[in-house]
Amino acid sequence: MFNIRCPWCGERPAIEFAYGGDASRPRPEAPEALTDEAWHDYVFIRDNPAGPHPEYWQHSGGCRQWMTALRDTTTHEILATAPPGEPLGGERT
C-alpha cells in the first residue's frame, strides 16, 4: 500500500481515496447543447497517456474533499496534489 497527501488532512493511506476522472479535459461549457455523439466522445474517447497525468481524486474515506493529483500512469506514483483549480507543482507527496 502507498500513501497519498490530502491537501487538507495530510498523508493518508491510498485506500481512503477514490478516482474521479481525467483532470486534463475541461467539462463542456454548455452540456445541454451537446449531441449524443459529442457526449459519447467526451465521456468515452480518451487518450491513454504514459507518464505524469492530472486526475481528480476524492478523499472519500476522510474529509470527502475533491483534489487534483498528478499521477505517473506508468508507475502509479502520486507526484503532487492540490485543491482543484490550484496549480500542481512537481513536488513529491
ABEGO torsion letter per residue (X at the ends): XBBBBBAAAEBBBAAABBBAEBAABBBBABAAABBAAAAAAAAABBBBBBEBBBBBBBBAABAGBBBBBBBBAAAGBBABBBBBGBBBBABBX
